[in-house]
Amino acid sequence: MKKHSTVFIGLDTHKDSIAVAYATDSRTEPVTYLGAIRTQHYAIRKMRPAV
């Protein structure tokens, strides 16, 4: 039987940067801040965290 889970992605967008964070559907785990990236297309494609 497969276990399904939900991941919530948070993006705080600004003119020069995007702050990235994620949270799971578990209320006991903290929100994980992944960092800020530039708004260029290559920077967004490069951001591939192992969630």
C-alpha positions, 0 to 999 in steps of 0.5 A, spaced: 500 500 500 502 506 498 503 512 503 501 519 500 503 525 503 502 533 502 508 538 501 506 545 502 511 550 498 512 557 500 514 562 495 516 569 498 517 573 491 520 580 491 523 584 485 530 581 485 529 574 489 525 569 491 525 566 498 523 558 498 520 554 504 516 547 505 512 544 510 509 537 510 502 535 512 505 533 519 504 538 524 510 536 528 515 537 523 518 544 523 517 548 516 524 548 512 527 554 509 531 552 503 534 559 502 533 565 497 534 564 490 535 570 484 529 571 479 533 569 473 530 563 469 536 559 470 536 560 478 529 557 478 530 551 474 537 550 478 533 550 485 531 542 486 531 540 493 531 533 495 524 533 499 
